[in-house]
Amino acid sequence: MVKEKFQIEFPIHASVSLLFNYISTASGLSEWFADEVNESNDVFTFTWSGQDEVAQLIRYKEESYVRFRWEEDEDSKYFFEIAIIQDDITNDVALVVIDFEEEDEIEEAKLYWENKIDDLKKIIGS
């Protein structure tokens, strides 16, 4: 199964430190990304409608980004990343999502991320 990389950017009105908490911790992610999130030794278990998906936190930089690899993609180059970018001049903040999906499912995956980021914006009042 070959997946293609895609990237989408979402302007968001929130502080970098607040956003990093929502994208990097089990408690933060459980507020918007999944029904429930548990973490142990950088292994995150995401639960949606009673079904678990496991991902390893493979890289992060404080107040900058998190990168996860799904258990099913363990021996591949595939990952998903949520990064926070801040414009040096305007101080505008955005989240950038990088993910991989099969070509015929990229539009559906983008819609999924749009919905999830909308959920996050509602929670933080953005």
N, C-alpha and C positions, 0 to 999 in steps of 0.2 A: 504494500500500500504506500503510494507516494503522496506526500503532503506538500503543499506550497505555503511559503511564508507570506503573511500579510500583516499590515500595520495600520492602526487607526488612532487618531488623536482626538481627545475630548477636552475642550476648555472646561475648567472647573474653578469655582471661587471658594478656595479654602487654603489654609496654611499648609506648607510642606510637611511640617511635623505631624499635624492632624491626619493628613492623607497617608503618610507613611504608616501610621498606626493601623489605619483601616485596610491597608494592602499587605501588611507583613505579619499580623498577629492572628491567632485563631479567633480571638474574641472579635477583632475588627472585621475579619472576613466573614464571620458568621452573621454579621449584621446585614450584609448585602450580597455576598457572593454565593453562599450555600445555606441550606436550612440549618446545618450544624457543622462546625469545624473543630477538630481536635488535632493537637500537635504534640509530638514526642520526638526529641532529637532530630529536628528538622524534617520529620516525616509528617505531612499533613493529611488527615483523613477528612474529605469533604463528603457530606451527606445531603442528597437531594431525594425527597420522597422515599426515604427509607433505604436508598441504595448508596453504597459507599464507593468513592473513587479515591485512590491514594496517589499523592504526589510528593516528591522529594524537593525541598528547597535546595537548589543547586548553586545559587549565587545570589548575593544581595549586597547593596551598598546603602548604609544608613541614610535615610531621608532622600534616597535617589531611586532605587528600583529593587524589585524582587523577581527572581526567575525560578520557575518550578518545572519539573519534568514529571509527567504522568507515569505511573508504574508501567502501563502498557507500552510506553515509548522508551523504556529503560535503556535499551541498547541502540538508541538512535540519536540523531542530532536534534530532534524535535523538543520544543519547550514552549512555555508561555511566560511572558514577561509583562509586568505592569511597572511602568517607569513614570516618575514625576519630573516634569521639566518646568523650569521657571525662566522667563525671559529676563535677561540682565538689565534691560532698559526699562521695560514697563512693569516688571514684577508679576506679569500675568502667569498663571499656573495652568498646566494641562497634564492630563494623564495620557500616556502613550501605551497602547496595548500591542504587543507583538505575539502572534500565535501562528500555528500551522494547522492546515486543514486540507482535505482532499479538494481538488479543483471545483467539483460540482457542489461542494458544501460550504464554500467560502462566504457567499452572500448570507447564508443562514447563520454562520458563525459570527459574522459582523453584526447581524441583527441581535443575536444573543448578547454580545458584548455591549451593544448600545443599550439594551434593556437593563443589563446589570449595572452599567455605569449610571443610568438614570436612577436606579434604585439607590445607589450610593449618594448621588446628588440630593435626593429627597431626604436622606438620613442626615446629611451634614448641612442641609439648608442652603445648598448652592443653586 
